[in-house]
Amino acid sequence: MLVTVQLTDDFHQANKDLVESLDDKGRGYGVVKIKINDLTFGIPLRTNLNHRHCMVLDTVQRGGRSSNRGLDYTKALLIRDETKELGARFNVSSAQKKILISRKKAIINQFERYVKGYVSAVQEGAGNTLSSSTYKYSTLVNYHSELGI
């Protein structure tokens, strides 16, 4: 299974100036730890996902409306020091755990494709792609040097 954890205060202190990241530091966002290309990312677990750059884990009814919950690739965060920046386990429902287990490979493949697409768009100067809904609000803009671009 992919590990679900909370970000620590150390992470928030070290990353105060990130562009496009989730700002509600007191909320205790859970992230799923994923390693690609020797980099560790935390993919936030979010509610109200309304785009396709994610892995929906379930849908809940709130106030008479459906709300998708899952992993949001557009808000991925680079974890530089796992021992300082990743904290306690973040509890998810048993149904979500089952999906994280059964879809692990798909989640990793989708996120890798998302990152590769971003890197290619930056390297090619593909302004239309970078300003599209796919990458316009992506946190990957913070990690060019780490991504080799």
HELIX and SHEET records of a PDB file:
HELIX    1   1 ASP A    9  ALA A   14  1                                   6    
HELIX    2   2 LYS A   25  ARG A   27  5                                   3    
HELIX    3   3 TYR A   73  LYS A   75  5                                   3    
HELIX    4   4 GLU A   82  GLU A   85  1                                   4    
HELIX    5   5 SER A   94  SER A  102  1                                   9    
HELIX    6   6 LYS A  104  GLU A  124  1                                  21    
HELIX    7   7 GLY A  127  LEU A  130  1                                   4    
HELIX    8   8 THR A  139  TYR A  143  5                                   5    
HELIX    9   9 HIS A  144  LEU A  147  1                                   4    
SHEET    1   A 6 CYS A  54  ARG A  62  0                                        
SHEET    2   A 6 ARG A  65  ASP A  72 -1                                        
SHEET    3   A 6 LEU A  39  THR A  47 -1                                        
SHEET    4   A 6 GLY A  30  ILE A  36 -1                                        
SHEET    5   A 6 THR A   4  LEU A   7 -1                                        
SHEET    6   A 6 LEU A  86  ARG A  89 -1                                        
SHEET    1   B 4 CYS A  54  ARG A  62  0                                        
SHEET    2   B 4 ARG A  65  ASP A  72 -1                                        
SHEET    3   B 4 LEU A  39  THR A  47 -1                                        
SHEET    4   B 4 LEU A  77  ILE A  79 -1                                        
END                                                                             
